[in-house]
Amino acid sequence: MAFQTYSLFVLSVIMISFGHVESRLNLLQLQNDIDKLKADFNSSHSDVADGGPIFTEKLSSWTERNEKRIILSQIISMYLKMLESTDKSKDHVRNIADELYTLKASLSDGSKKIEDLKDLTKLQMSDLKVQRKAVNELFSVLQKLGDTSSSHKRKRSQFQRLCKC
């Protein structure tokens, strides 16, 4: 039962976040397909609750729309990877996969950002050439960071002037 709630919640957040929900009927059809998928995976098994949720907990710390696009694009990729090993002859599996592929296409910028983050983790910061390049870029990086933080401060102060709280 908990998995059912989590999977519906995650798909709902994904679809609503990107304006993909054209009608309540679409979400209801997806819920029906997800129920069938749960039966395929025997998701009512007692071990499903062990350790808590795997996706919904991570969503709570990603608050801004652009941030959510990044994490949700990765979550969609994980669901698609999971569905690769399922029986694609079943209508409900195809329907869910089609919906996820459509959502993934609308999140292509989020996927690119994930790849950028992965590339950063692969940098060999002990390599002298990488260190030289990094030092050459340090001032530009700090400038961009300054631009970003001053823009957030400006938005906050504008809001405080407008708000009669």
N, C-alpha and C positions, 0 to 999 in steps of 0.2 A: 504493500500500500504506500509506503514512504517513497519507494522508487517511482511509482506512478505520479505522485505529487511533484517530485523533483524533476522528472523528465518533462512533464507538462509545463512546469514553471520555467525551465530553461528554454524550451522551444517558444513559449509565450514571450519571454523577455527578448529573445532573439528577433522574433517576428515583429513585435511591437516597437522595439528600439529602432527598427529600420523601416517602419511604415509599411510593412509587407502584409499586414492583416487587412485584407480587403473586406472581409465579412466574418462574422462570428461563425458562420457555417464552415468556413475553411478550417478554423481552429477546432471545431467540433469533429470534423472529418479526421483531422490529424490525431485528435485524442483517441478516436476509434482505432486508427491505424497503430498508434502507440500501444494501446491495450493489447492488440494482437501480437505486436512485437514483444511485449512483456511476457506473454504466454510462450512465445518461441524461446525466450531466454530463461524461462522459469524464474522471473524476477520477484516472485513472492517468497522465494527461499529465505530462510532465516538469516543467512549471512549477508544479505543486502544491507541491513542496517548497521553492520559492523564498521566502525571507523567513521561514521557520518557521511555526509554527501561528498561527492568528488568534484562537482562543478559549481553548484549554487553557492557554496561557501566562498569560493574564489571570486565570484561576481560581486560580492558585497564591498570589496575594497576598491573596485574600479567604478568610479562615480561619474566622471564626465563622459559625454557621448562618444568622443573620439577614443577615449581610453577603452570604453566598452566595446567599440568596434574591433579593437585589437584583440582583446581576450575572447570575444565571441567568435571571431574568425578562427581562432585556434580551437575553440571548443567544437565548432562545426566540423573542422578538419578531423578532430578526434572521433566524432560520431560517424563521419563518412568512412574513416578507416575501420571502425568497428563493423559497419554495415557491409564492407567489402567481403567479409567472410560469411555472410548470411545468404540464405536462399533467395536470390533475386527474381525467382519465378513467382514469388508471392506478391500479390498486388500491394499489400500494405507496406512491404519493404521498399518496393519501387516508388510508391507515393511519398514516403518519408524521405528517401534518398533524393528524389526529384526536388522536393521542397528545400532540402538542405543544399543541394547544388545551386539552386536559384539564389538562396540566401548567400552562399559563399561567393557567387559571382558579384553580388551587390557589395561585398566586403573586400574587394580586391585590394583596396588601399590598406586595409587592416592586415591582410596577408603579407603584403610587401613590408609593412612595419615589423611584423613578426620576424621575417627573414633578416631585416636589418639588425634586430636585436640578437638573433642567432649568430650573425656574422661578427658582431661585436664580441660575443663570448669566445669566438674562435681566434681572435687576435692574440698573437704571441707577444705579450708586452715585455718579455725578457729579450726579444730580438732587438739588436741595436738599430737596425734600419727602421723598424716600427717605432721605436722610441724617438728617433730623430724626427720622423714625420709627425708624431704626436706632439712633440715640443713645438714644432713649427705651426701647428694648428691651435695651440693652447689659447692664445689671445683671442682668436676668432670664436672658439668655443665659449670662453668666458663672456665675450660680448653678447653672444646669443643668449646665454643664461641670464645676463643682466637685462636684456631686452624683454625676455619672457617674464621675469619677476617684476619688472617695472610695469609691464602691461597688466599683470594681475593686480598690482597695488592700485593702478589707475582705475581699473574696473570696479574694485571694491570701494574706493573713495567716491566714484561717481554714483554707485548704488546708495551709499550712505547719505549723499546729498539729496538724492531723489526720494529715498525712503523716509516716511514720516513716522517711523516706528517708535 
